[in-house]
Amino acid sequence: MLQQSAPAATQVRVGVDTGGTHTDVVLVHGDQVRTLKVPTTPEDLNIGILDGIGNICAAAGLDLNVVSRFVYATTYVTNLIVEEKEASVALLTTEGFRDVLEIGRASRKPDVYDIHWRPASPLVPRHLRFTVRERMDHEGRPITALDEQQAREVLRELKAAGVRSLAVCFLHAYANPAHEARIAELAAEICPDIDVSLSSDVVREFREFERTSTTCVNAFIKKAIIDHLDALERTAAERGMTANCYIMRGNGGLSTFGRATGLAAAITHSGVMGGIVGATALAAQCGIRDIITLDMGGTSTDVALITNGTPHMTHRSKVGPHPLLIPTLDMVTIGAGGGSMAFVDGGSALRVGPRSAGSVPGPACYGQGGLQPTVTDANLYAGRLNPEFFLAGARKLYPEQSSKAIQEQIAGPLRLEVAEAAVGILSIAEAHMTNAIRLVSVERGLDPRDFTLVAFGGAGALHAVRLAEALSIRKVLIPPAPGNLSAMGLLCADVRHDLARTLVSDLIADAAPALRRTVEELLAQAREALDKEGVSPGNSQFATTADLRYQGQNYELNLPLVDRDLQGDFGALAERFGELHERVYGYRLAGRVIQLVNVRVTATGHIEKAGWPAVEARGQAAPCAHRPVYLEGMGWTEVAVYRFEDVFPEQEIDGPAIVEYPGSTLFVAPQWRARLDQYKNAHLTRAAN
């Protein structure tokens, strides 16, 4: 196809989501939406990313130089932490607090009765943790002056030791960052090659362990993510793509590459959030407000809950075993993906995951030397996957390798038929995902039957109906490109910055001046952040909230602040807090003092969003083929197979059936029916309904 330039008035936007197994690409040009799935290239992520962009632009007949916006999400940062690939990171803290990372909360979690439990190793080993004499109180008043001579000696020692990155976390620096700022000045003078992360820049909130951990995570990954994004932007420019580059952050919002690296810790959950944002936008397009998202990829499955069209936000999360005080969309991740390996434990117990075969060597059916059977191998053997149409034929699968791996590793040792072993693998993986859905719904007092299950990712549509059956969920929604929804979600997100400041005070009128002053400071910073992102004032929106708790509690509830609250009339705010506390915890404490803990400002920069285009109905398509599929309780059964490009709105498909997408496969179980809407979303319900 001849290359052409896009009309000046039409933006060409590309979203890329890089996972552990595949890299998903979406291109939006006017009403045209194209999707592509390519293998991730772990030796150099940029190869897979830019090859994918180049291929999808070529398929659309476009030059790379017409791409105006490039939005990226990646699991790269999370992998750095989990695999501890970086080193030479030091911590400088207040004298007496050298071992905060080691002590943590001094609790035996998650199971106090597990005699084999051991705490996670801190990111910074003890020989690289240093202290200096200084002290602030909790209100930011100096108690002990910074010992600059001692600080200089420590910085010289760090330079001699070849430290590449330094985390600075002084006691109560959230209230007064002066001593941390002075350390940054001294470091620029003595060891300018060491990158410095100040806790007062990373997170201005109390809780010493979590604040120290977050700052160390930031220092641990900052240089690596700067190098990665710089190389990606530079290589893209060398290939002719000079688009505005954004990256997805854990809060579900975007930031430019340059701004994002200033707070690298906020990118830790980047690879998950595109799917949550994309599923929320998809459901809104269908008029659905309450959903549970199921993002099943090659390595893991991510589950989130959205109520009234809004994803839940949490200010405490973890990356690996390390806590973060960074706002993120609330979700649960488990090690159950298409590449999750099955094995026999103890001679008689079948296990699945959390170890994954990844993209190299990958499942046994990839023919790349993998010997352990995976969930993908089980789906292939059971007939749910087409070996000639995996990734639209871009990758050939080898069923005989799956059969051999299941026989040798699972069926033989357990004395099962291969089909029984394959179904067992699928059942165990689905049980793990069912439990994850219960975590975000039932264990929070919510009934999953009141929600629509939105399934996506390369493998989500294969398992969605079985999970819905297990939880009595009545409705399932599958997007037009399940394997690429996360990448599409990147083009549905806004620019977003979250700022916070600890301000501990009883909720009394005397607290109003400090509250107003803090809000004004945060709003000024928020406006500056959006201005540097190139967001016009007309597209800017700001929301102010506060974390409140009863005196003596250790956890807070977040509530919006209105003008009346800022004037010191806290009666209505106290009542709203009591109502929310009763709704969440089942009770309120009348007469107990309410405390203000943190003040938060969210700055949102609205940008043009992509959406799935409507498609004209063309009648009912016939199956393109039939093939035997092993169904539990029914054995091998001839099942109708449809190709997604052949079906159109108003098509109805009765199960059992298979729908093959270019980057995914939908399994419609017996007694279920799929109906396509005007956007070619598949709405699945019980056939009897």
C-alpha positions in Angstrom: 0.0 0.0 0.0 1.3 3.5 -0.8 2.4 5.6 2.1 0.4 8.7 2.8 0.4 11.6 5.2 -2.6 12.1 7.5 -4.8 15.1 7.1 -3.6 17.9 9.4 -6.9 18.1 11.2 -6.9 14.4 12.1 -4.7 13.1 14.9 -2.9 9.8 14.6 -2.5 8.3 18.0 -0.6 5.1 19.0 -0.9 3.2 22.2 1.6 0.5 23.2 1.3 -1.8 26.2 4.4 -3.9 26.8 3.8 -7.0 28.8 6.0 -10.0 29.8 4.9 -12.1 26.8 3.4 -9.8 24.2 3.5 -6.1 23.2 0.1 -4.8 22.2 -0.3 -1.9 19.7 -3.3 0.2 18.9 -3.5 2.9 16.2 -6.4 5.4 16.0 -6.7 7.6 13.0 -10.1 9.3 12.7 -12.7 6.5 12.7 -10.1 3.9 11.9 -8.9 1.7 14.7 -6.1 -0.9 14.0 -4.7 -3.4 16.5 -1.6 -5.5 16.5 0.0 -8.0 18.9 3.7 -8.8 18.6 6.1 -10.7 20.8 7.9 -8.8 23.6 11.6 -8.6 23.0 13.0 -8.8 26.6 16.6 -8.4 25.4 15.7 -4.8 24.2 12.1 -3.8 24.7 12.5 -0.9 22.2 12.8 -3.4 19.3 9.4 -4.9 19.8 7.8 -1.6 20.6 9.1 0.2 17.5 8.7 -2.7 15.2 5.1 -3.0 16.3 4.5 0.7 15.7 6.2 0.5 12.3 4.2 -2.5 11.2 0.8 -1.0 12.3 1.5 2.3 10.6 2.5 0.5 7.4 -0.7 -1.5 7.5 -2.6 1.7 7.8 -0.7 3.3 4.9 0.9 6.0 7.2 4.4 7.3 7.7 5.8 7.3 11.3 6.2 11.0 11.1 2.4 11.6 11.1 2.0 10.0 14.6 1.1 13.0 16.8 0.7 11.2 20.2 2.4 8.1 21.5 1.2 6.7 24.8 3.2 3.9 26.5 2.6 1.5 29.4 5.0 -1.1 30.6 5.8 -3.8 33.2 9.5 -2.9 32.9 9.6 -0.8 36.1 7.8 -3.5 38.1 10.2 -6.2 36.8 13.2 -4.1 37.9 11.9 -4.2 41.5 10.7 -7.8 41.5 13.9 -9.1 39.9 16.1 -6.5 41.7 18.0 -5.8 38.5 19.5 -2.5 39.6 22.2 -2.0 42.2 24.4 0.6 43.8 21.6 2.4 45.6 22.2 4.0 49.0 19.9 5.4 51.7 20.7 8.5 53.8 18.4 9.0 56.8 18.3 10.6 60.3 20.6 9.2 62.9 18.9 6.4 64.8 16.7 5.4 61.8 19.2 3.4 59.8 17.1 0.2 60.0 13.6 1.4 59.2 13.5 -0.6 56.0 14.5 -3.7 58.0 12.1 -3.2 60.9 9.2 -2.2 58.8 5.9 -2.5 60.7 7.5 -5.3 62.9 4.6 -7.5 62.1 4.5 -11.1 60.8 2.4 -10.7 57.7 0.6 -12.2 55.9 0.2 -15.2 58.3 1.3 -14.9 61.9 1.2 -18.7 62.3 3.6 -19.5 59.4 6.8 -20.6 61.0 8.6 -20.6 57.7 7.8 -16.9 56.9 10.7 -14.6 56.5 10.6 -10.8 55.9 11.5 -9.6 52.5 15.1 -8.3 52.0 15.2 -4.5 51.9 16.0 -2.8 48.6 19.0 -1.2 50.2 21.4 -3.5 52.1 22.6 -2.4 55.5 26.2 -1.5 54.4 24.7 1.1 52.0 22.4 2.7 54.6 23.9 5.8 56.2 22.8 8.3 58.9 23.5 11.9 59.7 22.7 14.0 62.7 19.6 16.2 62.1 16.1 16.3 63.5 12.7 18.0 62.8 9.6 17.5 64.9 6.3 16.5 63.4 5.3 20.1 62.7 8.5 20.9 60.9 10.3 22.7 63.7 14.1 22.2 63.8 15.3 20.3 66.9 18.8 19.3 65.8 20.6 21.2 63.0 21.9 19.3 60.0 25.6 18.3 60.6 26.9 19.4 57.3 30.4 18.1 58.0 29.2 14.6 58.7 26.9 14.8 55.6 29.9 15.8 53.4 31.9 12.8 54.7 29.0 10.4 53.9 28.7 11.8 50.4 32.4 11.4 49.7 32.2 7.8 51.0 29.2 7.2 48.6 31.2 8.6 45.7 34.2 6.4 46.5 31.9 3.3 46.7 30.6 3.9 43.2 27.0 4.5 44.3 24.8 5.5 41.4 21.6 6.6 43.2 20.8 8.0 46.6 17.6 8.0 48.5 17.3 10.7 51.2 14.6 10.3 53.8 14.9 12.4 56.9 12.5 12.1 59.9 9.5 14.4 59.4 10.9 15.9 56.1 7.3 15.9 54.9 6.6 18.8 57.3 9.9 20.6 56.6 12.1 19.6 53.7 14.9 22.1 54.4 17.5 19.5 55.5 16.8 17.2 52.6 17.1 20.2 50.2 20.5 21.0 51.7 21.7 17.4 51.2 20.7 17.8 47.5 22.8 20.9 47.2 25.8 19.2 48.9 25.5 16.2 46.6 25.5 18.4 43.5 28.8 19.9 44.8 30.5 16.7 46.0 29.1 13.8 43.9 27.2 15.3 40.9 27.1 11.9 39.1 24.9 10.4 41.9 21.2 10.8 41.2 19.4 12.0 44.4 15.8 11.2 45.3 14.4 13.3 48.2 11.4 11.9 50.1 10.1 15.5 50.2 9.9 15.4 46.4 8.6 11.9 46.1 6.0 11.7 48.9 5.0 14.5 51.3 3.2 12.2 53.7 3.9 10.8 57.1 4.4 7.0 58.0 8.2 6.6 58.2 8.5 3.0 56.9 6.2 3.5 53.8 7.8 6.9 53.0 11.3 5.5 53.2 10.3 2.5 51.1 8.7 4.7 48.4 11.8 6.9 48.2 14.1 3.9 47.9 11.9 2.4 45.2 12.1 5.7 43.3 15.9 5.8 43.7 16.2 2.2 42.7 14.5 2.6 39.3 15.0 6.2 38.4 18.2 6.0 36.4 17.0 2.8 34.6 13.7 4.3 33.6 15.3 7.5 32.5 17.7 5.5 30.3 14.9 3.4 28.9 12.5 6.2 28.0 15.4 8.4 26.6 16.5 5.5 24.4 12.9 4.8 23.3 12.2 8.5 22.4 15.6 8.8 20.7 15.3 5.6 18.7 11.7 6.5 17.7 13.0 9.9 16.4 15.7 8.2 14.5 13.0 6.1 12.7 11.1 9.3 11.9 8.5 9.4 14.8 8.6 12.7 16.6 5.3 12.4 18.4 4.5 13.8 21.9 5.4 10.9 24.2 3.3 10.1 27.3 3.5 7.2 29.8 0.7 5.7 31.9 1.2 6.1 35.6 -0.2 4.1 38.5 -3.0 6.7 39.1 -4.6 5.9 35.7 -3.4 9.2 34.3 -0.7 10.2 31.8 2.4 12.2 32.1 5.0 13.2 29.5 8.2 11.1 29.5 10.2 14.0 30.9 7.8 14.8 33.8 7.2 11.2 34.6 10.9 10.4 35.3 10.9 13.0 38.1 8.6 10.7 40.0 9.7 7.3 38.7 7.9 5.4 41.6 4.6 6.5 40.1 5.2 4.4 37.0 5.5 1.2 39.0 2.0 -0.1 38.1 2.0 1.4 34.6 1.4 -1.8 32.8 -1.8 -2.7 34.6 -3.7 0.6 34.5 -4.4 0.9 30.8 -6.7 -2.1 31.0 -8.7 -0.6 33.9 -9.0 2.8 32.2 -9.9 1.1 28.8 -12.5 -1.2 30.4 -14.1 1.7 32.2 -14.4 3.7 29.0 -15.7 0.7 27.1 -18.4 0.0 29.7 -19.4 3.7 29.7 -19.8 3.5 25.9 -22.2 0.6 26.5 -24.1 2.4 29.3 -22.7 0.1 32.1 -21.6 1.7 35.3 -20.6 -1.2 37.6 -18.0 -3.7 36.3 -15.3 -6.1 37.4 -12.3 -6.1 35.1 -10.4 -9.3 34.3 -7.1 -8.7 32.5 -5.5 -12.0 31.8 -2.2 -11.8 29.9 0.6 -14.2 29.4 2.2 -13.8 32.8 -0.5 -12.6 35.3 -4.1 -11.7 35.8 -5.2 -8.3 37.1 -8.6 -7.8 38.6 -10.2 -4.5 39.6 -13.7 -3.2 40.6 -15.4 -0.1 39.2 -18.5 1.3 40.8 -20.7 4.0 39.3 -18.3 4.4 36.4 -15.3 5.3 38.7 -12.3 3.1 39.4 -11.3 2.8 43.1 -8.2 4.6 44.2 -5.8 3.6 46.9 -2.9 5.5 48.4 -1.1 2.4 49.7 0.1 -0.3 47.4 3.0 -2.6 46.9 5.5 -3.3 44.2 6.8 -6.8 44.9 7.1 -6.9 48.7 7.9 -3.2 49.0 5.1 -0.7 50.2 4.4 2.5 48.2 2.7 5.7 49.3 1.8 6.5 45.7 -1.8 6.9 44.5 -2.8 4.0 42.3 -5.9 2.5 40.9 -6.9 -0.3 43.3 -6.5 -3.8 41.8 -5.4 -7.3 42.7 -2.7 -9.2 40.7 -2.1 -12.9 40.8 0.3 -15.2 39.0 -2.2 -16.8 36.6 -1.7 -16.1 32.9 -1.5 -18.0 29.7 2.1 -18.8 30.3 1.6 -20.0 33.9 3.3 -23.3 34.2 1.6 -26.4 35.6 3.5 -28.9 37.7 3.1 -31.8 40.1 4.0 -30.9 43.6 4.9 -33.5 46.2 4.1 -36.4 43.8 0.3 -36.0 43.8 -0.8 -32.3 43.8 -1.4 -30.5 40.6 -0.3 -26.8 40.8 -0.6 -23.9 38.3 1.6 -20.8 38.6 2.8 -18.4 39.7 5.9 -19.1 37.6 5.5 -18.2 34.0 7.2 -19.4 30.8 7.2 -15.8 29.5 7.8 -15.2 25.9 11.1 -17.1 25.9 11.0 -20.0 25.9 7.2 -19.6 26.3 4.7 -22.4 26.5 5.6 -25.8 25.1 3.4 -25.3 22.1 5.6 -22.3 21.0 8.3 -24.8 19.9 11.1 -22.8 21.5 12.3 -25.4 23.9 9.7 -25.0 26.7 9.1 -28.4 28.4 6.7 -27.5 31.1 3.0 -27.3 30.1 1.2 -24.0 30.6 -2.4 -22.8 30.6 -2.0 -22.0 26.9 -1.0 -25.6 26.3 -4.1 -26.8 28.1 -6.3 -24.5 26.1 -4.7 -25.7 22.8 -5.0 -29.4 23.7 -8.7 -28.9 24.7 -9.4 -27.4 21.2 -10.1 -23.9 22.4 -7.2 -22.4 20.4 -6.6 -22.7 16.7 -2.9 -23.6 16.1 -3.0 -22.0 12.6 -4.7 -18.8 13.7 -2.8 -17.8 16.9 -2.1 -14.1 16.8 -4.0 -14.1 13.4 -1.4 -16.7 12.1 1.6 -14.6 13.1 2.8 -17.4 15.4 2.4 -21.1 14.6 1.6 -23.4 17.5 2.5 -27.0 17.8 -0.2 -29.1 19.5 2.0 -32.2 19.6 4.4 -30.3 21.9 1.5 -29.4 24.2 0.2 -33.0 24.3 3.7 -34.3 25.0 4.4 -31.8 27.8 1.0 -32.5 29.5 1.5 -36.2 29.2 5.0 -36.4 30.5 4.8 -33.7 33.2 1.2 -34.0 34.4 -1.0 -36.9 33.1 1.7 -39.6 33.5 2.7 -38.8 37.1 -1.0 -38.4 38.1 -2.2 -41.4 36.1 -4.8 -39.3 34.2 -5.9 -39.0 30.6 -4.3 -36.1 28.8 -7.7 -34.4 28.3 -8.4 -34.8 32.0 -5.0 -33.3 32.9 -5.6 -30.4 30.5 -9.0 -29.6 32.0 -7.5 -29.9 35.5 -4.9 -27.2 34.6 -7.6 -24.9 33.3 -9.8 -25.5 36.4 -7.0 -24.7 38.8 -6.1 -21.5 36.9 -9.7 -20.5 36.9 -10.0 -21.2 40.6 -7.1 -18.7 41.3 -8.9 -16.1 39.2 -12.2 -16.7 40.9 -10.6 -16.1 44.3 -9.0 -12.8 43.0 -12.5 -11.6 41.9 -13.8 -12.5 45.4 -11.0 -10.4 46.9 -12.2 -7.2 45.2 -15.9 -7.9 45.6 -17.2 -10.4 48.3 -14.4 -9.6 50.8 -15.3 -5.9 50.5 -19.0 -6.5 51.1 -20.0 -6.3 47.5 -22.0 -8.9 45.5 -20.3 -9.8 42.2 -23.7 -10.7 40.8 -24.5 -7.0 40.7 -21.6 -6.4 38.3 -20.8 -7.1 34.7 -17.5 -9.0 34.1 -15.4 -7.3 31.5 -12.7 -9.7 30.3 -9.8 -8.9 28.1 -6.1 -9.5 27.6 -4.8 -12.2 25.4 -6.4 -15.0 27.4 -9.3 -13.3 29.4 -12.0 -14.1 26.9 -11.1 -17.8 27.0 -12.0 -18.1 30.7 -14.5 -15.3 31.3 -17.7 -17.4 31.1 -16.4 -20.1 33.4 -15.5 -17.5 36.0 -18.9 -15.9 35.7 -20.5 -19.3 36.2 -18.4 -19.9 39.4 -19.5 -16.5 40.8 -23.1 -16.5 39.5 -22.3 -13.3 37.5 -25.0 -13.0 34.9 -23.4 -10.7 32.3 -20.0 -10.7 30.6 -18.7 -8.1 28.2 -15.9 -8.7 25.7 -14.4 -5.8 23.8 -13.9 -5.7 20.0 -10.2 -6.4 20.5 -9.8 -8.2 23.8 -6.0 -8.7 23.4 -5.5 -4.9 22.9 -7.9 -3.2 25.3 -5.1 -2.2 27.6 -3.3 -0.4 24.7 -6.6 1.2 23.7 -7.1 2.3 27.3 -3.9 4.4 27.0 -5.7 6.5 24.4 -8.7 6.9 26.7 -6.7 8.4 29.6 -6.2 12.0 30.7 -3.1 13.7 32.0 -3.2 13.4 35.8 -1.1 14.5 38.8 -1.8 13.7 42.4 -0.3 15.9 45.1 -0.6 15.3 48.9 0.6 16.9 52.1 0.3 15.6 55.6 -1.5 18.0 58.0 -2.4 16.3 61.2 -4.9 18.3 63.2 -8.2 17.9 65.1 -11.1 18.9 62.9 -11.8 22.2 64.7 -12.2 25.8 63.5 -8.7 26.7 64.4 -7.4 24.2 61.8 -9.0 26.2 58.9 -6.2 28.7 58.2 -3.6 25.9 57.9 -6.0 23.9 55.7 -6.6 26.8 53.3 -2.9 27.6 53.1 -2.0 23.9 52.3 -4.8 23.7 49.7 -3.6 26.9 48.0 0.0 25.6 47.9 -1.0 22.3 46.4 -3.3 23.9 43.9 -0.4 26.2 42.8 1.8 23.1 42.3 -1.0 21.3 40.5 -1.5 24.2 38.0 2.2 24.4 37.4 2.3 20.6 36.7 -0.4 20.8 34.1 1.1 23.9 32.6 4.4 22.1 32.1 2.4 19.2 30.5 1.1 21.7 27.9 -2.5 21.5 29.2 -4.5 24.7 28.7 -6.4 26.2 31.6 -9.7 25.5 29.8 -8.9 21.7 29.8 -7.7 21.7 33.5 -9.8 20.4 36.4 -8.9 20.3 40.1 -10.4 18.3 42.9 -9.5 18.7 46.6 -10.0 16.0 49.2 -8.9 15.2 52.7 -8.1 12.0 54.6 -10.0 11.9 57.9 -10.0 9.4 60.8 -11.3 9.1 64.4 -8.6 10.0 66.9 -6.7 6.8 67.7 -7.3 5.1 64.4 -4.5 4.2 62.1 -6.4 4.2 58.8 -8.2 7.1 57.1 -11.2 7.7 54.8 -10.9 10.1 51.9 -13.6 12.7 51.4 -14.0 15.6 49.0 -13.6 19.1 50.4 -16.0 21.9 49.4 -15.7 25.7 49.9 -17.7 25.6 53.1 -15.2 23.1 54.6 -12.3 25.4 53.8 -13.9 28.3 55.7 -13.8 26.3 58.9 -17.4 25.2 59.0 -16.6 21.5 59.6 -20.0 20.3 60.7 -21.1 19.0 57.3 -17.7 17.4 56.7 -17.9 15.6 60.1 -21.4 14.3 59.2 -20.2 13.1 55.8 -17.3 11.4 57.4 -19.6 9.7 60.0 -21.9 8.4 57.2 -19.0 7.1 55.1 -17.4 5.4 58.2 -20.7 3.7 59.0 -21.1 2.6 55.4 -17.5 1.2 55.2 -17.1 -0.2 58.7 -20.6 -0.6 59.9 -20.5 1.9 62.8 -19.7 5.5 63.7 -18.2 6.8 67.0 -20.5 9.7 68.1 -18.6 12.2 70.2 -15.1 10.9 69.2 -12.7 13.6 68.0 -12.2 13.5 64.2 -8.7 14.2 62.9 -7.6 15.7 59.6 -4.6 13.8 58.4 -3.7 14.4 54.8 -4.8 17.0 52.2 -4.9 16.0 48.5 -5.3 17.7 45.2 -5.9 15.9 42.0 -5.1 17.8 38.8 -6.6 16.4 35.6 -5.8 17.7 32.1 -8.4 16.6 29.7 -7.2 15.5 26.2 -8.9 14.0 23.2 -9.8 10.4 23.8 -10.2 7.5 21.4 -13.2 5.2 21.2 -14.4 2.1 19.4 -16.2 3.1 16.1 -19.7 2.0 15.4 -20.1 -0.7 12.7 -23.0 -1.3 10.3 -25.0 -4.5 10.7 -24.8 -7.0 7.9 -26.9 -9.9 9.0 -26.0 -13.2 10.6 -22.7 -14.9 9.6 -22.3 -18.6 9.4 -19.5 -20.5 11.2 -16.2 -20.6 9.3 -15.5 -24.1 10.6 -16.3 -26.7 13.3 -13.7 -28.5 15.5 -13.7 -30.8 18.4 -13.4 -29.1 21.8 -13.1 -31.0 25.1 -16.0 -29.8 27.3 -16.0 -30.9 31.0 -18.8 -33.3 31.5 -19.5 -33.6 27.8 -16.2 -34.9 26.4 -15.1 -34.1 22.9 -17.8 -32.1 21.2 -18.0 -30.5 17.7 -18.1 -26.8 18.2 -18.9 -24.0 15.8 -16.0 -21.6 15.1 -16.5 -18.0 14.0 -14.0 -15.4 12.8 -14.4 -12.0 14.4 -14.0 -10.2 11.1 -17.0 -12.2 9.7 -19.5 -11.2 12.4 -21.3 -7.9 12.7 -23.7 -6.1 15.0 -26.9 -8.0 15.9 -25.1 -11.3 15.4 -26.1 -13.9 18.0 -23.9 -16.9 18.8 -25.1 -19.8 20.9 -22.7 -21.8 22.9 -20.8 -24.0 22.8 -18.9 -21.9 20.3 -15.5 -20.3 19.6 -14.9 -16.7 18.2 -11.4 -16.2 17.0 -10.1 -12.6 17.2 -6.8 -11.5 15.7 -5.2 -11.3 19.2 -7.5 -13.4 21.4 -10.1 -16.1 21.5 -13.6 -16.1 23.0 -15.0 -19.3 24.4 -18.8 -19.3 24.6 -19.7 -22.1 27.0 -22.8 -24.3 26.7 -26.0 -22.5 27.9 -24.5 -19.1 27.1 -25.3 -16.7 24.2 -23.2 -13.9 22.8 -24.8 -10.9 21.1 -22.8 -8.2 19.3 -23.7 -4.6 19.7 -23.1 -1.7 17.3 -19.4 -1.5 18.3 -19.0 -5.3 18.0 -18.7 -5.7 21.7 -19.8 -9.2 22.7 -22.5 -9.2 25.4 -22.7 -12.7 27.0 -25.7 -13.9 29.0 -27.2 -17.2 29.9 -29.2 -18.5 26.9 -32.3 -19.0 29.1 -32.3 -15.2 29.8 
